[in-house]
Amino acid sequence: MNQNIYIIEDETKIIAICRDYLIADGFEVVSATDGYSGMELFHSTNPILIILDLMLPVIDGYEICKRIRSESAVPIIILTARHTETDKLLGLELGADDYITKPFSPRELVARIRTVLRRVKSDLSMTGQSEGTFHLDRDHFRVKINDGEITLTPTEFDILETLCSQPGQIFSRSQLLSVARGITFESYERAIDSHIRNLRRKIDNDEDSKHIITVHGFGYKFVE
């Protein structure tokens, strides 16, 4: 079974620390120290998850995240010294599934990886669920809308699946955050807004979605 985790990070000491903890937890680790090598690595094999620094030589982490996300729904965890709200929102808007700031706990990193992978591999009684014109394909993180098809990240899929499960029901940001991650993401509820914007763009090609409705002061709901 593929257990490859990619680390794209320019600090060799951090790579070594992450590798030791991940190998001890049963993963296999492959690494690259610049953005160009990271993209070559991504195209050469198939990882189950990518740990990505933002401040990389040649191609920065934001661009790497954008390129990977345009091709794949593989989970991405950003690991970086950039810790402002703007940095976090931009990383999430580009499709990252989690965001960890340095200095960090290697044990927490492994726990976050396990949480993301549990969501990816979570068992459903059916591989797909239909909600009106939507068909949710859990195996491939795809949504079929009438004759069209879009690919979502694992986090985007979990949020949409939750909203679709009870059309018209209002879900708060904290509820969606808990469902999407299984842990409190540094109480960073505004992260949900970034994922909602991405979902709206993908589903309706517009941030003014007719399916995912904002209920001001409460949260979001799905309208068939």
C-alpha angles and dihedrals in degrees: 000000000000110000098163117145118186122215115197102187134132096212108086093197091059091047090052093050093047092046093052094051095042095048089048087054093053102263130127116230132210121177144193128190101208137037098251093052088045092058091046089051092049092052094047100058142006118260126193091216140001127218106204133192117206101212099065130150121247096010119023124229095253091059091044091052091049093049095046092046091053089059107030146022092218109144114261125198115191114217111187149137090235105102110163122120090246092054092050095047092048092050091050093045089055089057108266115155097211139005124213123182128215133277089054142169112250089211091055090049091054090047091051090049091051090049093052092046092049089057091049093050099036112140122242126185087235131033090224139030127200123215112177108296089351124091113189115207107196095184093062102022089240132142121204115205112188102303096342132085133204132187120226134193115249090256094049090048093052092050093048092044090053093048092047093049091073111022111207093017113125115231120195121226091250091053092051091045091053092048094045098048109015088222135066108268095218087296084288099152094162086071086078090061090060092052091046090053090051091049092050092051092050098043101039103012086237138080087227094075124189091202105045108050127193114226101199114232093011115051137251140322137189121238120196 
